[in-house]
Amino acid sequence: MISKDLSDADLRDAAALVLIFPDQPWAEGQLERIWSFARQGGSLLVLGEHTTRDRDGSSRFNDVLGPTKMRVAFDCATFAVGGWLQSYEVMIHPTTVGIPDDRNQLGVVIGASLQAGWRARPIVVGRWGWADLGDEGSSRAMIGNERYDAGEKLGDVLLAAEQPVGKGKIVAFGDTSSLTNGINVSSHVFTSRLFAYLADGSVRAHALWRQFLGLLLCVGIVGLLLGRPNERTVALVVLGLAGSLVITSAATSHAWESFPDGRLKSPNNLAYLDASHLEASSGESWRGDGLGGLVLTLMRNGYLALALPQLDAERLQRAGLLISVAPQRGFSRSERAVLRDFVNRGGTFILTAGCDDAGPCRPLLLDFGFDVGTDGVHSPETVPMGHFKSPYLRSEDQRVFVRFHAAWPVLCNAADAQVIAYGRDNVPVIVLRRIGAGKVVVIGDTQFATNDNLEREDGEPFEGLRENADFWRWFLTQLRDEPAWVPPALRGEKGPEEPAPVSRASSPRSEGGTPSTQAQEGTP
C-alpha cells in the first residue's frame, strides 16, 4: 500500500517499509514511528540519490538513517565502465548470489556512494569507480565536474549496505535506479529477491549458527594445513573450498529465486522480452535498435514488461506473452519444447526476424509451421521488401497503416493462419496462428519492434503520426481476445466511445494502395 503519513495503523501489519528518495520535511512523530517499526522487527529500505542536501548539510534520507552507521554521501558514485558493467563486487548475500553483471542486472546507475561504519554490512560494491564530490554551485543538480580529483575516493565504492536495528534491519542504497520502471525491466531478478529478503522477517542475511559453523571449519582447515603441510593437503583444501563455494552459491541462488506471476491477473499481464539468445536488439533501451519504446507500449497496455534472463518452464509458465527479437543463438530442443508447451497452454509468442536474421531461429519457426524470406508463390528466392506502410484496418472513408523498417515475406501454409498485414503483391509480412490455447505471431522484420520503428525517447511522432503505437494497442487487444481498440484516425466525429464501422483491410492492393514508397504512403 502507499501511505501518505506513515501512521501507526499503516505500519502495524507491514513487513517492509520502502522510502524512495524522501525529499519532504518529516512530519512530527514520523521518524520515531519509522524507527520503532524497524526496532520491532520490520525491514526498512531507504533509497537516496546523488548530490542532494539542504543548506544546513542535512538530507531526508540521512535523517531516517539516524540510528545506523550508514550515510548517503554528497557525491556521485561514478563508474569507469558505463552502468557498472562487469564492475560489481557483490557480497555473499541472498539478494545477489548468482546474478551476473554483464548487463547491469543490479540496476545501479549514477547515485551517491554510501559511508558506513563497522556495524554496517556491505551488499554491493562498485569496483574501479570513484566518488565525484558534489558542487553546491553547479547548475546540474549540484553534480561535480565528472572528473577524478585529488581527495576523492578512488577504487571500490560502496553502493548498498545494511545494518540490524533492534529486531529488524535497515537497507540503504545511494541510488533509486534499480526500482524505476525502465531499469527494473532488467534488474527484476535482483529487486524481486531484495523484496523477498525485506519481507522474510530475519535480522541478518546470515544466521549466526552458520557463521559460527563456518568459523569452526576454517579453524579445522588451518589446523589440517599446519598438521600436514604438503602439496596433497593444499590441493584437497583448495578443491574442497572451491566445491563448497559453487554448491552453496547455487543452493542460495535457487532458494531465493522469486518468480513474477502474471496468472494473478486475467488475462495474464506478464510480458517477457527474451534476453537469453543474443537478440539483435540493443541492451541500451533508447538506442535506435533498443526496446525502450516497446517496453513503454506494453506498460501502457497493462503489461508488466520484464527481460527474460533464461528461457525455462519455471518462469515462462507464469507469463502470458513472450517477444523475441531476431535471436542470434538457436533454441535448444528443451527450449523449443518449453515454448511449445507455453503456447499450447495459452501463451502468446511473437517473433520478429527478417530473412537475414532468421537462420538461428528457423528450426523453431518450422516447429510452429512458419518460415521467413520466401512467399511460397511468386519466387523461391528471398525477396526483401524494404521500408513501407501497410493498411490493417479501414472504416467507410479512412484507413490506418502499420509501418515496417525492413520487411521480408512470412510463409505459413497452415489452414488456420491469419494474415495481419501484407506487403507488395499481397505477400504476408505479419501472420498469426492459433496453436492449442495460445497464439504464435511471426513478423518478417527484425527492427519492427525497435525504437527506430516505434517510438523516440523524446516522444516525438514519426512524420507526425504514432502509427505503430496505435497498431500495437489494437493488436494487443486482438491477442487477448478483447473488444478491439480503435485507432483515433478511424473514430471520426463519433469519438472513441462510438467508433465508426471498422473492418479489416485485406491487403494494400485490394484497397487501391501500393505501399512501396513513402510518397504513396502519405495519400491513402
Stockholm file with secondary structure:
# STOCKHOLM 1.0

chainA/1-524         MISKDLSDADLRDAAALVLIFPDQPWAEGQLERIWSFARQGGSLLVLGEHTTRDRDGSSRFNDVLGPTKMRVAFDCATFAVGGWLQSYEVMIHPTTVGIPDDRNQLGVVIGASLQAGWRARPIVVGRWGWADLGDEGSSRAMIGNERYDAGEKLGDVLLAAEQPVGKGKIVAFGDTSSLTNGINVSSHVFTSRLFAYLADGSVRAHALWRQFLGLLLCVGIVGLLLGRPNERTVALVVLGLAGSLVITSAATSHAWESFPDGRLKSPNNLAYLDASHLEASSGESWRGDGLGGLVLTLMRNGYLALALPQLDAERLQRAGLLISVAPQRGFSRSERAVLRDFVNRGGTFILTAGCDDAGPCRPLLLDFGFDVGTDGVHSPETVPMGHFKSPYLRSEDQRVFVRFHAAWPVLCNAADAQVIAYGRDNVPVIVLRRIGAGKVVVIGDTQFATNDNLEREDGEPFEGLRENADFWRWFLTQLRDEPAWVPPALRGEKGPEEPAPVSRASSPRSEGGTPSTQAQEGTP
#=GR chainA/1-524 SS CCCSSCCHHHHHTCSEEEEESCCSCCCTTHHHHHHHHHHTTCEEEEECCSSCCCTTSCCHHHHHTTTSSEEECSEEEECSSGGGTTCEEECSCTTTTTCCCTTCTTCCCSBCCEEECTTSEEEEEEEEEEEEECCTTCTTTTCCCSSCCTTSCEEEEEEEEEEEETTEEEEEESCSGGGSHHHHHHHHHHHHHHHHHHTSCCSSSSCHHHHHHHHHHHHHHHHHHHHSCSHHHHHHHHHHHHHHHHHHHHHHHHHTCCCCCGGGSSSCCEEEEECSSCBSSCSSTTSTTCCHHHHHHHHHTTCEEEEESSCCHHHHTTCSEEEEECBSSCCCHHHHHHHHHHHHTTCEEEEECCGGGCGGGHHHHHHTTCEESCCSSSCSSCCCCEEEEEEEEECSSCEEEEEEEEECCEECCCTTCEEEEECGGGCEEEEEEEETTEEEEEESCTTTTSGGGSCCTTCCCBTTBCHHHHHHHHHHHHHTTCCCCCCGGGTGGGCTTSCCCCEECCCTTTTTCCTTSHHHHTCC
#=GC SS_cons         CCCSSCCHHHHHTCSEEEEESCCSCCCTTHHHHHHHHHHTTCEEEEECCSSCCCTTSCCHHHHHTTTSSEEECSEEEECSSGGGTTCEEECSCTTTTTCCCTTCTTCCCSBCCEEECTTSEEEEEEEEEEEEECCTTCTTTTCCCSSCCTTSCEEEEEEEEEEEETTEEEEEESCSGGGSHHHHHHHHHHHHHHHHHHTSCCSSSSCHHHHHHHHHHHHHHHHHHHHSCSHHHHHHHHHHHHHHHHHHHHHHHHHTCCCCCGGGSSSCCEEEEECSSCBSSCSSTTSTTCCHHHHHHHHHTTCEEEEESSCCHHHHTTCSEEEEECBSSCCCHHHHHHHHHHHHTTCEEEEECCGGGCGGGHHHHHHTTCEESCCSSSCSSCCCCEEEEEEEEECSSCEEEEEEEEECCEECCCTTCEEEEECGGGCEEEEEEEETTEEEEEESCTTTTSGGGSCCTTCCCBTTBCHHHHHHHHHHHHHTTCCCCCCGGGTGGGCTTSCCCCEECCCTTTTTCCTTSHHHHTCC
//
